[in-house]
């Protein structure tokens, strides 16, 4: 899996520091909004062609790891 900084970046000069997919101006939040609305990963990728599939999948894997780590500390 790619390193987190290859998947997600945050820069005060880009969208006021909101986390975005590295190398794009696409907010990470958009992916979760699409999935929450019931859209598939394919729909998200079609709407945001600047985000490669491997990067979106890696972002989901990072989120899973963060949730799992948080759950395991209780």
Residue pairs with C-beta under 8 A, 6 or more apart in sequence:
1 58
1 61
1 62
2 54
2 55
2 58
4 62
5 22
6 22
6 55
6 58
7 21
7 22
7 55
7 58
7 59
7 62
8 19
8 20
8 21
8 22
8 28
8 59
8 62
9 19
9 20
9 21
9 22
9 23
10 17
10 18
10 19
10 20
11 17
14 20
14 25
15 25
15 27
18 27
18 28
18 29
19 27
19 28
19 29
20 26
20 27
20 28
21 28
21 48
21 50
21 51
21 55
21 56
21 59
22 55
23 50
24 48
24 50
24 51
25 50
26 48
26 50
26 51
28 59
30 44
30 48
31 44
31 51
31 56
31 59
31 60
32 63
34 43
34 44
34 47
35 41
35 44
41 53
41 56
41 57
44 51
44 56
45 51
45 53
45 56
